[in-house]
């Protein structure tokens, strides 16, 4: 499937390859999210809440802004991660346990989780706190780099995820 997404400033061409080898049950995706998070070095409960908030565990989710898959990673961010990241052999092994061969596309659940959570880890290494990292993950860097207040929607996003972690 090929889709053109209109963003505020650009048109994004998104190609979705069918993933037919893998059962995408929500229960499996919840479990896989936690396991990939451990491999990447992200708190598994935080990763679970992030994916729940971003896509509700829908690997084919596409937002009106063009964010893709389980982690709602933006195409440019995915390109950035692809340029510097090779899929960890532990993720490949994990996929094999589910009789799945990873396809390096945004709608492959393992690949999307690895890239999206890897990006979260990259941000966390730069910004230290989960609160600030979640806001930047949701709203991007612009406001922070320009010393502007964060968007209220991104603050609510971070508050929601962190409140769910405390339950």
Buried (B, 14 or more C-beta within 10 A) or exposed (E): EEEEBEBEEEEBEBEBEEBEEBEBEEEBBBBBBBBBBBBBEBBBBBBBBBBBBBBEBBBBBBEEEBBBBBBBBBBEBBEBBEEEBEBBEBBBEBBEEBEBEBBEBBBBBBBBBBBBBBBBBBBBEEBEEBBBBBBBBBBBEEBBEEEEEBBEEBBEBBEBBBEBEEE
